[in-house]
Amino acid sequence: MAKNNWSKFLFLLMLSFVLILAACSGNKEGTSTEGGTSTQEGGGKETEEGKKLENGGMYSIEDFNNVKTNKGEAIDGGTITFGLVSDTVFEGTLNWNFYSGDPDAQILQWFDEGLLTWDENYVYTNDGAATYEVSEDGRTFTFKIGDNVNWHDGKPVTAEDWQFAHEVIGNPEYDGPRYNSDFTNIEGMEEYNSGKADTISGIKVIDDKTLSITYIESTPSLLTGSIWSYPLAKHIFGDMKVADISSSPEVREKPIGFGPFKVESIVPGESVTLVKNADYWRGEPKLDGVTVKVISSSTVVQELETGGVDLISDFPVDQFPDNAEMSNVEYLGAIDRAYTYIGFKLGTWDAEKNRVAPNPDAKMGDVALRQAMWHAVDNKTVGERFYNGLRWNATTLIPPSHPEFHDENNKGRAFDPEAAKKLLDDAGYKDTDGDNFREDPEGKPLEINFISMTGGDIAEPLARYYVQSWENIGLKVKLEMLEFNSFYDRVGNGGKDDPKVDVYQAAWGVGIDVDPSGLYGADALYNFARWENEENERLLKEGRSEKAFDLAYRQEIYNEWQQLMVDEVPVFPTLYRATLSPVNNRVLNFAIGDGTGVYLNELAVSQEKPVVAE
């Protein structure tokens, strides 16, 4: 592909994204990143503040603005408090290369960031801390890090730091969740990971600030999220054993980044105090500092009303109807790049092979059983009764935050208890003891172990609703509620799957790239269902192939993939989500979602103390 043709292609790809987004979503903004308040280039949506609809007290995310209305003039300096809404302590793995949970990401966003920036269409731009050029064949990316991009200790962020991050993630002793098809697509990565090579042949340091990466295949995902853009400070971690990095004090106690604020102190699991990074590459932050503190979902309203926090990570939407008129905040809202789901354990993780190991005898291995359990739940009513319309029935595993690929014509599996019962009857799950609970097809007692997370007033009632729904079709289900960190340990976040877990309820925040390989590929640690399927692997590969540069072709592939997941049900989506963010009236220059062009160094306040509710 000639260089001019590649440039033309890139322009057409970006244009097609813009046109499809406009046609499908009325120019709606994208959604929050995994970190929650990270913002990127583009224009923010300006609408009236959210207001109650007339249809039975329901609300709609369409009625919220995602850019804060500025009231008053910014004062010099000042500090704010960010409330990390969580009913458990944060784990404290404060490095992008190793973290796995959203609470840690909520903290990371304040002091560290990626070198690349993306626009409202999720396409990488040249407006970030690094710029890039693409070779004639679309496989080699050459990156240039800005001269004024420095770590918080004053050392420059270098090409070697970026290369080092790839070497650590590709090291067989790496204990984080990042190593997947995004990395194996780099030339020489698999040879390096297996020990056949001492270096990654496809990554070359050209000079202190210039790095080139050559990929095996040119894919559209390379433009929309699959490039790993988070460097790792080699001058700090270079002499450590890779297996020791994630638990080191340099990650847990005194983490470093190159973002707008820098960590001053940490109370493990509870709070982080940050001060401004005067040398931040986008410009000196307007605020003097930020305090991040954990607050529970049961006290979030009180914290907001009293000014105990200025911003929060995520407002419990079930509490919105009773607090919609809170006088000292403005509610921002956006469609979240996330969904909740029910997952079925179908195998374990093979740490030596770095891939799933399906168990053909898994209790949940019968697809008819999994299909029936989806048919048994009424997620439309769940969204209305538990969340007043601010979460709604999910149909496929590509959420509407990606409207160009979300198949709105695919309705998933409808709430139909009679269809569920027939599926179970036909598959041989009978009630032979007359106790209203079914046995497995071999006549053995069937008890399904279901785990879900604590958090908020409705977490357990919602989990019990699912249990009751499954009992209504004759399935005996035992529920266990776990706090966040214990839950993910049991599900297999560290690669160790608890054999006592059969079914689990969780949530995924999806990346800016629509490619679902990082969650459902056979080589993805986050494939907690431990499911492997030949057609799944084919479609995932096709979705990031060179042919997928044809947008219509990629849409067709992902429509097929969405249907495959509806058919096979290794997991099923339950609810799509709105994210609500109440912001104290004194806060200026803040937005949620992608493509707003509002950055955290611009955050300011109009008075020293938070506004208190009347």
N, C-alpha and C positions, 0 to 999 in steps of 0.2 A: 504494500500500500504506500503510495507516494506521500511525502510529508504534506503537500497541499491537500491531497485527498483525505488524509487523516484529520487535518484541521477542519476541512469541510464536514467530515463525518461528525466530529465532536460538536460543531455548531448545530448540525441537524438534530443530533441526539438531544442536546439541551433544549432546542426549540420544540421538539416533539414532546418532551416532558412538560414544558410550559403549556403547550396547547391542550394536552390531555388533561392536565391538572385543572386548567381553566374550564374545560368542557364538563369534567366530572364533578368538580367540587366548588364551582363558583368562586375560584381564586382563594379558597380557604388556605390558611397557613398550614405548615407542617405541625409537628408536635414536639413535645419536650424530648430531649435526649435522655439516655439512661441516667444521666446525672441530674436531670430535673429542671434546672434553670439555665442551662447553657443556651446561648443564643448565637445565631449565625447571620450571614449576610442576607439582605433582601428587605422587603417592605412589610411592616406589620399591619394586621387587619384592624381597622378602626370601626367599631360598632358601638351601639349603646350598651351600657352595663347590663349584666344578666337580669332578667325579670321573670316572674312566675307566669306560666302559661295558664290558660283557662281550662284545659282538658284534664280535669280531675287532679289538679295540683302537680302535674308533671312539669319537668323543666327540659330545656334543650340546650346543648352546647352551642348551638348556632346563636344564642342570645348573649354570648359573652365576648368581650374584647380580650386579646392576648397581649396588649401593650398598655402599660400603666399610664393613666392620665396625670400629667405633671401639674401640681398645684403649689404655687409659691416659688421662691428663689432658693437655689442651693446655698447652704452655708459652707464655710471652709471646714474641711475635715468632718469629724463626727464618726460615730460607730453605729453598727446595727447588729441585731441578734437574729440569727437564722434558726428556726425551730426544725429539727430533724424529727419528724413524726414517726415514732417507732415504739412498740411496746416491748422492746428488748434492747440491750446495749448494741452498739455497732461493733463489728468484729475488729476493725482497726488494721486491715491490710491496705495501707494507704499508698498504693502505687498502681497505676493503670495496667501495668504488665502482669499483675498478680491478683488484683481484687476480683471478687466474684459477686458480691451482694450489692444491691442498690444503696443501702445506708452508707457504705464506704464511698460509693460513687458520688453521693450527695456532698460529702466532705471534699473529695478530690477536686471537684469542679471549681472550688474556690482558689486552689493554689497550683493546680497543674492543668495541662491541656494538651491536645494534639497539635502537631506542627501544620496540619492541613485544615482548612476551613471549607464548609460546604454552604450552598445556597438553599433557598426555600424548596428547590426541586431535588435536593439531596445530591447534587453534583459538586465535586470538588472544584474550588475556585483557586485563583492565585492571590487571594487577599489574606492568607494566613501567615503564620510565622515562617512558612516555607512556600516556595513556588515550585512549579514543575513543568517539564516539557516531556513530550512523548515521541518515541522514535517512529520511523517510517512504517514499521510493521506493527506498531501498537503494543509491543511487548516490553520495551525498555523505558522506564520512567527515570528521568534525571531530576533530582530535587536540589534546590538551593536554599539553605537556611539563612535567614536574615542575619546581618552582622550584629544587630542589636538584641539578639535573642540569647539571654544568659540565664543560667541556673541561679537560684536564690543566693548561693555562696559567691556569686560574681564570676564563676567560670563560664566560658561560652558553651552553649549547646552545640555539639559538633556532629559531623557526619559519622564519626566513630561511635558516638553515643547511640545514634539511630541504628547503625549496624549491630552494635552490642545488644540492643533490645531483641533483635531478630535472632542473634546467636544464643541468647539466654532462653528464649521461648522455644527455639529449636533443639536445645540441649536435652538429652534423654533424662537428665536429673531434674528438669523443670517440673514444678509441682502446681502450676497454675492451670487455668482453663482455656488458654488462648490458642494452643497449637491445633490447627484444623486445616481445612482445604485452602484457606487464604494463604497459609504459610507453605503448604506442600506444593502450591502452584509456583513457588519461586524456584528457579533453576538451582539445582544442587542442594536444596533443603533436605530432601529425604536421605541423600547420601550423608549429609552432615549429621542428621538425627540418628541414623543407624550406626554411626561411627566409621563409615567407609571414607570419610573425608574430614580434614581438620578445619576447613573453611567452607563457607557457602559461596559457591562459584558465581551465583547470580547477583551477589551484592558486592559492589566495589566502592571504596572510598576514593574519590577523585582528588579532593583537597579537604581542608578542615571543615568547610561548609557545604560541600557538594557530595552527594551520594547518588549512585545509580542502582536500580534494582531491575533485573530482567526476569520476566515471568514466563512460564512454560507456554501458557495460553493467553492470548489477548481476549479479555472478557469485558462486557459492559460493567460488571461489578467493580472493575479497577477504577472506574470513574465515580462510583457511588458508594464507597464504603469498605472495600476489601483490602485497601492498602493500610498496613499497620503504621500509624503515624505518631506513636508515643515513644520517644527516646528513653534510654535508661542511662543515668549518669555513670559513665565508666570509671571516672576518677574516684567514685565512691564505692561502687559495687564490683569493680573489675577484678579485685583480688579475692573476692568471696567465692566459696563453693556455691554453685547454682542452687543446690538443695537448701542452702541456709539463707538465701536472700529474703524470702517472703516472711521469715520470722525474725529478721534482724532488727536491731534498734533503729537502723536507718530507714526502715519501712514502717515500723510500729510506733516509734517514739519521737523521732526527729526526721520525718519525711521531707523530701525536697522536690521542688518543681520549678517551673519558669512562668507560672501564672501570675495574676494580678495581686494576690496576697500570698504571704508566706507564714508557715506555721511557727508560732511562738511557744505554745505549750499545749499539752494534751492531758486530759483526765481520762484514762482509758475507759472506753465504752460510753462515756458520758458527755464530754464536751471537748471542743478544740478552739483555742484562741489564735487568731491570725492578725497580722499587721500588714499594712500595705507594702507592696514591692515597688519602691520608688523608681526602680530601673525596668519596670515592665515594658515590653517591647511596643505595646499599643499606646503607651503613655501612662504617666503616673496616675494611679487611682485617685478619685476624688475623696473617698472615705479614708479615714485613718486605720480602720480595722473592722473585723467581723468576728463575732463569737457564734460558733455553731454549738447548739446544745440539744440533747435528746429530750423530747417531750412526748408524753403518751397521748394516744388518741382521745382518752377520756378527759384530758385537761387542755386540749388544744384551744377550745373556745375561750376558756378563762385566760390563757396566755395571750391570746390575740386581743381580747377586750381590755385587759389591764396594761397592754403594751409590753408584756414580758418578752414577746417576739415581734419583729417587724415583718418577717417573711417566714414561710414554712415550706417544707418539701412537697407536701401533698395533703390537701384538706380532705378529711373523710366525707365523701359526698352525701352519705346518709344523714349527716348532721346539718346539711345546708338548709333544708326547709325551715328549721327553727332558728336559723341564724342569718338568713338572707339579707336582713336589714341592719346588720351590724354597722354602727355609724362611723367607726374609725378606720374602716378598711374599704378598699375597692377589690372586688372579686375579678380575677382574670381567669380565663378558661381556654382550653384547647382540646382537640381530640388527641388522646394519648397514643403514642406508638407502643401499644401494649395490649394484652388481653389476659384474662384469667382462663384457666383450663383445668380439666381433669385428666390425669395421666395414669397409664396402666404399666406396671412393672413387668417387662417381658424378657428380662435377662439381667446381666451384670456387665461391669466394665472390665476389660482386659487391659491392665496397665502396661503389660509388656508389649502388646501389639498396638496400644493406643487406639483401640476401637471397641465397639460394643461386642458382647458375646451373648447372643440370644439364647434363651432356654426354651427348647421345643416343648417342654413339659410345664411351662409356667402356668400358674393357676388362672391367669387372665389371658392365656394364649388363644382362646377361642374367639374369633372375630365376631361371632353372633352374640356372645356375652357382652362384648364391648359395645356393639351397635345397640343392643337392648338397653344398656345403661345410659346411653345418650338419649334414646327415645323416651326414657322414663322421667327426664327432668324438664321443667317448664321455665326456661331461662328468660323468656319474655316477661313472665309474671315476676320472676326474681328481680329483674332490672327495675320494674315499676314499683314493686312493694318495698324492696330493700333500699333502692337508690333513686326513687322518684324520677326515673328516666335518664339519669346522668350516667348510668351504665345500661347497656342494652344487649339484647340477644346477639350472640356471636355465631356466625355460620361457617366461617372458614378460618384457616390459620394464617392468612394474610389479612391484616386488619385494614379498615377504611382510611387509616392514616397514610396508606399508599394507594390512593384511588386509581392510579393507572394500572395496578395489578390485582387489587381486590376484586374478586368475581362477585359482583352484586347479584348476579343471576343464580348463583349457587346458594340454595337455601339451607344447606347442611342437612341435619336430621331433625324433623319436626317433633314436637312434644306429642307422643302417641303411645300411651301406656299399653293399649291393646296390641299394637304392633310389637312392642317390646315383649309382651307375654308370648306372642306367637313365635317370635324369634327363639325365645328360650325353650318353648315347648318343642319346636321342630328340631332344636339342637340337642334335645334329650335331657334338659334340666327339669326334672320332675319333682313334685312334692309327694313322695311315697309314704312319708310318716304321718301326713295329715296335720303337720304343725304350721302350715302356711309358708314354710321355707323350703326352697328347692335344694336338691342334691345335685352333684355334678353328674355328667352322663354315665359315669361308672357306678353310680349309686352311693357315692361317698358323701358325707356331710360337707357342705360348702359354706365356709365362713370367710368373708372378705375383710381384710384389715385395711382400713382407710385412715390416712393421716391428713391433717390440715393445720394451718397456722393460727395461733392466737393473734389478737390485735383488734381493738375496737369492740363496740357493743354488739355488732351483728356477726362477728367472725364465727362464733360457735353456733348461733341460731341458723346461719346460712349452711354451715357444714351439716347440721342436724336435718335441715330440709333435704339435702341430697341423700342422707341416710334413709329418711322416711320415704323419699321417692323410690329408692331402690327396694326398700322393704315392701312397697306397694305392688311391686311386680314379683315378689316372692324371694328376694335375695337377702340373706342375713349378713349385715354389715356391722363391723365393730369400729367405732370412731375413737381416735386418739388425737387430742389437740396438743400442739407443740409450739414452743417459741421459735422465732425465725431461724436462729443459728442451728439449733438442734434439729429442726425440720430438714434443713438442707443437708446437714450431715447424714441424716437417715436416708434421704432420697439419693444421695451419691455425689454430692458436690465435690468431695475430695477423691472420688473414684472408688469409694467403698459403699456398696449398696446393702442396705439392711434387708435380709431375706424375709423379714416379718412384714415388710410393706408390700401390699398388693396394688393399692390405688392411692393417689394423692391429689390434693387440690393446690395449685400454685399459680404463678403469673409470670409472664415473660414481657420484658421490654424489648422490642425488636430494634435492630440497628437501622441506620439510614439506608443501608443496602437491603433491597427486598429479598435477596438470596437467603433462603432458610437453612442452608447447609450447616451453619454453625449451631443450629438447634436440633436438626433432625438427620444430619448425615451420619453414616456409620462410624466416622472417625471423630465425632463431636462429643466431648465429655458432657456437654449440656444436654445431650440426647438421653435424658434421665429415664425414658421409657425403655432404653436399651433395645431399640427396635431396629431391625435391618430388613430391607426389602429391595429386591433387584430393580423393580420398576422405579422405586423411590430414588435409588442411586442414579439411574439413567436420566430421570427428569431433572434432578439437581445438577447433574453434569451438563445437560443440554441448556439449562437456564443460565449457565455462566460460560457457555461456549461462544466461539466467534460468531456462529449463526445468530446468537441471541442479541447481536448488535441491531438486528432487525426487530424493532420494538413490537411489531405485531406477532412475530414468531415467539418472542419471549413471553408475551401475554398469553399466547396459546399454551405454551409449556407450563406456565404457572397456573393456568386454569385447570390443566390436566392434573397438576400436582395437588391442587386444592381438592379436586374430586377424589383423587387417590386416597387422601387422608380422611375424607368423609367415608369412603368405602372401607378402609382398613382400620381406622380408629385406634392408632397407638396412643393417641391423646385426642380429646375433643375440646374445642373452645367453648367457654360458657358465656363470657361477657366481654364486649368491647367497653372502653372506658373513656370518660371525660376526666381530665385533670383540672382541678380548681385550685387557685392560688390567691388567697386573700392577702392584700398588701397594705401595710399601714399607710395612712394618708400622708405622712411626712416623707415617704420614700419617693425619689425621683429617678427617672431613667432606668426603668426595669421592664422586662418582658419575659414571657415564657414561649417556648416553641422554637421552631427553626425558621431562619430567614428573616429575623426582625431587624438585624443590623444594630442591635442594642447589646453592649458588652458590659461585663461586670466591673471593668475599671471606670465606667461612666456612672455607676451607681452612686447616688448622692442622697442627702436628706435636707429638708427645708427648716428643721429645728433640731435642737440638741436631744430632746426627749421624745419618745413615741407619743402619738395622739392616743388618748384613752377614750374608750367608748362612753357615750352619754348614758 
